[in-house]
Amino acid sequence: MNWLFKLQDILPQIIAVKHRPGAHNAAADYISRHFPP
């Protein structure tokens, strides 16, 4: 799957989750696991 389309799909979820406590770490961890450098 094209990672860009996948990113567009999960990005709204990451933005929404940023408003919860500890969400920044969770989003960063999710990205690092699913989108390795």
PDB file of N, CA, C, O and CB in Angstrom:
ATOM      1  N   MET A   1       0.848  -1.204   0.000  1.00  0.00           N
ATOM      2  CA  MET A   1       0.000   0.000   0.000  1.00  0.00           C
ATOM      3  C   MET A   1       0.882   1.252   0.000  1.00  0.00           C
ATOM      4  O   MET A   1       1.926   1.292   0.650  1.00  0.00           O
ATOM      5  CB  MET A   1      -0.959   0.007   1.238  1.00  0.00           C
ATOM      6  N   ASN A   2       0.450   2.249  -0.726  1.00  0.00           N
ATOM      7  CA  ASN A   2       1.175   3.512  -0.748  1.00  0.00           C
ATOM      8  C   ASN A   2       1.111   4.155   0.626  1.00  0.00           C
ATOM      9  O   ASN A   2       0.025   4.427   1.137  1.00  0.00           O
ATOM     10  CB  ASN A   2       0.602   4.463  -1.823  1.00  0.00           C
ATOM     11  N   TRP A   3       2.279   4.402   1.232  1.00  0.00           N
ATOM     12  CA  TRP A   3       2.307   4.935   2.605  1.00  0.00           C
ATOM     13  C   TRP A   3       1.649   6.302   2.701  1.00  0.00           C
ATOM     14  O   TRP A   3       1.122   6.664   3.753  1.00  0.00           O
ATOM     15  CB  TRP A   3       3.744   5.026   3.107  1.00  0.00           C
ATOM     16  N   LEU A   4       1.674   7.072   1.603  1.00  0.00           N
ATOM     17  CA  LEU A   4       1.074   8.401   1.629  1.00  0.00           C
ATOM     18  C   LEU A   4      -0.437   8.317   1.821  1.00  0.00           C
ATOM     19  O   LEU A   4      -1.013   9.082   2.594  1.00  0.00           O
ATOM     20  CB  LEU A   4       1.401   9.157   0.341  1.00  0.00           C
ATOM     21  N   PHE A   5      -1.071   7.390   1.118  1.00  0.00           N
ATOM     22  CA  PHE A   5      -2.510   7.215   1.287  1.00  0.00           C
ATOM     23  C   PHE A   5      -2.825   6.708   2.684  1.00  0.00           C
ATOM     24  O   PHE A   5      -3.820   7.110   3.287  1.00  0.00           O
ATOM     25  CB  PHE A   5      -3.064   6.249   0.234  1.00  0.00           C
ATOM     26  N   LYS A   6      -1.968   5.815   3.203  1.00  0.00           N
ATOM     27  CA  LYS A   6      -2.156   5.301   4.552  1.00  0.00           C
ATOM     28  C   LYS A   6      -2.020   6.431   5.568  1.00  0.00           C
ATOM     29  O   LYS A   6      -2.786   6.516   6.528  1.00  0.00           O
ATOM     30  CB  LYS A   6      -1.144   4.180   4.853  1.00  0.00           C
ATOM     31  N   LEU A   7      -1.036   7.293   5.341  1.00  0.00           N
ATOM     32  CA  LEU A   7      -0.819   8.418   6.248  1.00  0.00           C
ATOM     33  C   LEU A   7      -2.019   9.358   6.233  1.00  0.00           C
ATOM     34  O   LEU A   7      -2.445   9.844   7.280  1.00  0.00           O
ATOM     35  CB  LEU A   7       0.460   9.182   5.867  1.00  0.00           C
ATOM     36  N   GLN A   8      -2.563   9.612   5.043  1.00  0.00           N
ATOM     37  CA  GLN A   8      -3.733  10.473   4.927  1.00  0.00           C
ATOM     38  C   GLN A   8      -4.926   9.877   5.664  1.00  0.00           C
ATOM     39  O   GLN A   8      -5.794  10.599   6.154  1.00  0.00           O
ATOM     40  CB  GLN A   8      -4.081  10.703   3.458  1.00  0.00           C
ATOM     41  N   ASP A   9      -4.956   8.542   5.734  1.00  0.00           N
ATOM     42  CA  ASP A   9      -6.065   7.860   6.391  1.00  0.00           C
ATOM     43  C   ASP A   9      -5.964   7.951   7.910  1.00  0.00           C
ATOM     44  O   ASP A   9      -6.979   8.102   8.591  1.00  0.00           O
ATOM     45  CB  ASP A   9      -6.111   6.405   5.962  1.00  0.00           C
ATOM     46  N   ILE A  10      -4.735   7.859   8.449  1.00  0.00           N
ATOM     47  CA  ILE A  10      -4.565   7.858   9.906  1.00  0.00           C
ATOM     48  C   ILE A  10      -4.310   9.249  10.474  1.00  0.00           C
ATOM     49  O   ILE A  10      -4.447   9.457  11.680  1.00  0.00           O
ATOM     50  CB  ILE A  10      -3.425   6.946  10.288  1.00  0.00           C
ATOM     51  N   LEU A  11      -3.938  10.208   9.618  1.00  0.00           N
ATOM     52  CA  LEU A  11      -3.610  11.543  10.107  1.00  0.00           C
ATOM     53  C   LEU A  11      -4.729  12.186  10.924  1.00  0.00           C
ATOM     54  O   LEU A  11      -4.449  12.731  11.991  1.00  0.00           O
ATOM     55  CB  LEU A  11      -3.271  12.429   8.950  1.00  0.00           C
ATOM     56  N   PRO A  12      -5.994  12.147  10.466  1.00  0.00           N
ATOM     57  CA  PRO A  12      -7.083  12.714  11.277  1.00  0.00           C
ATOM     58  C   PRO A  12      -7.180  12.066  12.653  1.00  0.00           C
ATOM     59  O   PRO A  12      -7.511  12.732  13.634  1.00  0.00           O
ATOM     60  CB  PRO A  12      -8.410  12.559  10.550  1.00  0.00           C
ATOM     61  N   GLN A  13      -6.891  10.766  12.727  1.00  0.00           N
ATOM     62  CA  GLN A  13      -6.942  10.072  14.012  1.00  0.00           C
ATOM     63  C   GLN A  13      -5.826  10.566  14.925  1.00  0.00           C
ATOM     64  O   GLN A  13      -6.026  10.728  16.128  1.00  0.00           O
ATOM     65  CB  GLN A  13      -6.836   8.547  13.811  1.00  0.00           C
ATOM     66  N   ILE A  14      -4.658  10.801  14.351  1.00  0.00           N
ATOM     67  CA  ILE A  14      -3.529  11.311  15.133  1.00  0.00           C
ATOM     68  C   ILE A  14      -3.845  12.716  15.642  1.00  0.00           C
ATOM     69  O   ILE A  14      -3.571  13.038  16.798  1.00  0.00           O
ATOM     70  CB  ILE A  14      -2.227  11.320  14.284  1.00  0.00           C
ATOM     71  N   ILE A  15      -4.417  13.544  14.782  1.00  0.00           N
ATOM     72  CA  ILE A  15      -4.768  14.907  15.177  1.00  0.00           C
ATOM     73  C   ILE A  15      -5.794  14.884  16.306  1.00  0.00           C
ATOM     74  O   ILE A  15      -5.683  15.643  17.268  1.00  0.00           O
ATOM     75  CB  ILE A  15      -5.313  15.700  13.970  1.00  0.00           C
ATOM     76  N   ALA A  16      -6.792  14.012  16.186  1.00  0.00           N
ATOM     77  CA  ALA A  16      -7.835  13.923  17.201  1.00  0.00           C
ATOM     78  C   ALA A  16      -7.268  13.432  18.528  1.00  0.00           C
ATOM     79  O   ALA A  16      -7.667  13.899  19.595  1.00  0.00           O
ATOM     80  CB  ALA A  16      -8.955  12.997  16.732  1.00  0.00           C
ATOM     81  N   VAL A  17      -6.334  12.483  18.451  1.00  0.00           N
ATOM     82  CA  VAL A  17      -5.796  11.868  19.655  1.00  0.00           C
ATOM     83  C   VAL A  17      -4.816  12.795  20.378  1.00  0.00           C
ATOM     84  O   VAL A  17      -4.532  12.596  21.559  1.00  0.00           O
ATOM     85  CB  VAL A  17      -5.110  10.555  19.307  1.00  0.00           C
ATOM     86  N   LYS A  18      -4.302  13.802  19.678  1.00  0.00           N
ATOM     87  CA  LYS A  18      -3.365  14.755  20.282  1.00  0.00           C
ATOM     88  C   LYS A  18      -3.995  15.518  21.445  1.00  0.00           C
ATOM     89  O   LYS A  18      -3.287  16.047  22.301  1.00  0.00           O
ATOM     90  CB  LYS A  18      -2.868  15.740  19.229  1.00  0.00           C
ATOM     91  N   HIS A  19      -5.308  15.573  21.473  1.00  0.00           N
ATOM     92  CA  HIS A  19      -5.988  16.342  22.512  1.00  0.00           C
ATOM     93  C   HIS A  19      -6.163  15.550  23.798  1.00  0.00           C
ATOM     94  O   HIS A  19      -6.724  16.056  24.770  1.00  0.00           O
ATOM     95  CB  HIS A  19      -7.337  16.804  22.015  1.00  0.00           C
ATOM     96  N   ARG A  20      -5.683  14.304  23.809  1.00  0.00           N
ATOM     97  CA  ARG A  20      -5.771  13.479  25.014  1.00  0.00           C
ATOM     98  C   ARG A  20      -4.410  13.411  25.713  1.00  0.00           C
ATOM     99  O   ARG A  20      -3.374  13.554  25.064  1.00  0.00           O
ATOM    100  CB  ARG A  20      -6.269  12.054  24.662  1.00  0.00           C
ATOM    101  N   PRO A  21      -4.410  13.195  27.025  1.00  0.00           N
ATOM    102  CA  PRO A  21      -3.148  13.108  27.776  1.00  0.00           C
ATOM    103  C   PRO A  21      -2.249  12.001  27.235  1.00  0.00           C
ATOM    104  O   PRO A  21      -2.706  10.881  27.007  1.00  0.00           O
ATOM    105  CB  PRO A  21      -3.429  12.866  29.264  1.00  0.00           C
ATOM    106  N   GLY A  22      -0.985  12.312  27.031  1.00  0.00           N
ATOM    107  CA  GLY A  22      -0.031  11.314  26.576  1.00  0.00           C
ATOM    108  C   GLY A  22      -0.210  10.926  25.117  1.00  0.00           C
ATOM    109  O   GLY A  22       0.442   9.997  24.640  1.00  0.00           O
ATOM    110  N   ALA A  23      -1.078  11.620  24.409  1.00  0.00           N
ATOM    111  CA  ALA A  23      -1.393  11.235  23.039  1.00  0.00           C
ATOM    112  C   ALA A  23      -0.211  11.477  22.102  1.00  0.00           C
ATOM    113  O   ALA A  23      -0.013  10.731  21.143  1.00  0.00           O
ATOM    114  CB  ALA A  23      -2.614  12.000  22.548  1.00  0.00           C
ATOM    115  N   HIS A  24       0.563  12.507  22.374  1.00  0.00           N
ATOM    116  CA  HIS A  24       1.688  12.825  21.490  1.00  0.00           C
ATOM    117  C   HIS A  24       2.659  11.652  21.420  1.00  0.00           C
ATOM    118  O   HIS A  24       3.115  11.282  20.338  1.00  0.00           O
ATOM    119  CB  HIS A  24       2.419  14.095  21.975  1.00  0.00           C
ATOM    120  N   ASN A  25       2.966  11.081  22.548  1.00  0.00           N
ATOM    121  CA  ASN A  25       3.876   9.942  22.581  1.00  0.00           C
ATOM    122  C   ASN A  25       3.281   8.745  21.848  1.00  0.00           C
ATOM    123  O   ASN A  25       3.990   8.024  21.146  1.00  0.00           O
ATOM    124  CB  ASN A  25       4.207   9.564  24.025  1.00  0.00           C
ATOM    125  N   ALA A  26       1.991   8.538  22.012  1.00  0.00           N
ATOM    126  CA  ALA A  26       1.327   7.406  21.369  1.00  0.00           C
ATOM    127  C   ALA A  26       1.368   7.568  19.845  1.00  0.00           C
ATOM    128  O   ALA A  26       1.646   6.609  19.124  1.00  0.00           O
ATOM    129  CB  ALA A  26      -0.139   7.281  21.864  1.00  0.00           C
ATOM    130  N   ALA A  27       1.092   8.772  19.362  1.00  0.00           N
ATOM    131  CA  ALA A  27       1.095   9.025  17.924  1.00  0.00           C
ATOM    132  C   ALA A  27       2.501   8.864  17.351  1.00  0.00           C
ATOM    133  O   ALA A  27       2.678   8.275  16.284  1.00  0.00           O
ATOM    134  CB  ALA A  27       0.557  10.432  17.626  1.00  0.00           C
ATOM    135  N   ALA A  28       3.487   9.384  18.056  1.00  0.00           N
ATOM    136  CA  ALA A  28       4.869   9.276  17.595  1.00  0.00           C
ATOM    137  C   ALA A  28       5.305   7.815  17.569  1.00  0.00           C
ATOM    138  O   ALA A  28       6.003   7.382  16.652  1.00  0.00           O
ATOM    139  CB  ALA A  28       5.809  10.101  18.497  1.00  0.00           C
ATOM    140  N   ASP A  29       4.886   7.063  18.580  1.00  0.00           N
ATOM    141  CA  ASP A  29       5.236   5.645  18.643  1.00  0.00           C
ATOM    142  C   ASP A  29       4.556   4.883  17.507  1.00  0.00           C
ATOM    143  O   ASP A  29       5.162   4.005  16.893  1.00  0.00           O
ATOM    144  CB  ASP A  29       4.837   5.046  20.010  1.00  0.00           C
ATOM    145  N   TYR A  30       3.294   5.221  17.229  1.00  0.00           N
ATOM    146  CA  TYR A  30       2.561   4.564  16.145  1.00  0.00           C
ATOM    147  C   TYR A  30       3.260   4.803  14.805  1.00  0.00           C
ATOM    148  O   TYR A  30       3.451   3.875  14.019  1.00  0.00           O
ATOM    149  CB  TYR A  30       1.104   5.077  16.089  1.00  0.00           C
ATOM    150  N   ILE A  31       3.634   6.047  14.559  1.00  0.00           N
ATOM    151  CA  ILE A  31       4.291   6.389  13.296  1.00  0.00           C
ATOM    152  C   ILE A  31       5.640   5.690  13.186  1.00  0.00           C
ATOM    153  O   ILE A  31       5.993   5.167  12.129  1.00  0.00           O
ATOM    154  CB  ILE A  31       4.472   7.912  13.173  1.00  0.00           C
ATOM    155  N   SER A  32       6.393   5.685  14.289  1.00  0.00           N
ATOM    156  CA  SER A  32       7.727   5.085  14.249  1.00  0.00           C
ATOM    157  C   SER A  32       7.650   3.579  14.001  1.00  0.00           C
ATOM    158  O   SER A  32       8.555   2.999  13.401  1.00  0.00           O
ATOM    159  CB  SER A  32       8.473   5.363  15.559  1.00  0.00           C
ATOM    160  N   ARG A  33       6.570   2.947  14.461  1.00  0.00           N
ATOM    161  CA  ARG A  33       6.424   1.502  14.269  1.00  0.00           C
ATOM    162  C   ARG A  33       5.937   1.167  12.864  1.00  0.00           C
ATOM    163  O   ARG A  33       6.354   0.164  12.285  1.00  0.00           O
ATOM    164  CB  ARG A  33       5.460   0.928  15.302  1.00  0.00           C
ATOM    165  N   HIS A  34       5.053   2.002  12.312  1.00  0.00           N
ATOM    166  CA  HIS A  34       4.439   1.681  11.024  1.00  0.00           C
ATOM    167  C   HIS A  34       5.130   2.358   9.841  1.00  0.00           C
ATOM    168  O   HIS A  34       4.963   1.944   8.694  1.00  0.00           O
ATOM    169  CB  HIS A  34       2.988   2.073  11.045  1.00  0.00           C
ATOM    170  N   PHE A  35       5.901   3.398  10.132  1.00  0.00           N
ATOM    171  CA  PHE A  35       6.610   4.106   9.065  1.00  0.00           C
ATOM    172  C   PHE A  35       8.082   4.239   9.435  1.00  0.00           C
ATOM    173  O   PHE A  35       8.547   5.337   9.743  1.00  0.00           O
ATOM    174  CB  PHE A  35       5.980   5.505   8.812  1.00  0.00           C
ATOM    175  N   PRO A  36       8.818   3.132   9.408  1.00  0.00           N
ATOM    176  CA  PRO A  36      10.236   3.178   9.767  1.00  0.00           C
ATOM    177  C   PRO A  36      11.018   4.065   8.801  1.00  0.00           C
ATOM    178  O   PRO A  36      10.686   4.117   7.617  1.00  0.00           O
ATOM    179  CB  PRO A  36      10.830   1.763   9.781  1.00  0.00           C
ATOM    180  N   PRO A  37      12.035   4.755   9.272  1.00  0.00           N
ATOM    181  CA  PRO A  37      12.823   5.669   8.435  1.00  0.00           C
ATOM    182  C   PRO A  37      13.596   4.917   7.346  1.00  0.00           C
ATOM    183  O   PRO A  37      14.309   5.536   6.555  1.00  0.00           O
ATOM    184  CB  PRO A  37      13.801   6.471   9.305  1.00  0.00           C
TER     185      PRO A  37
END
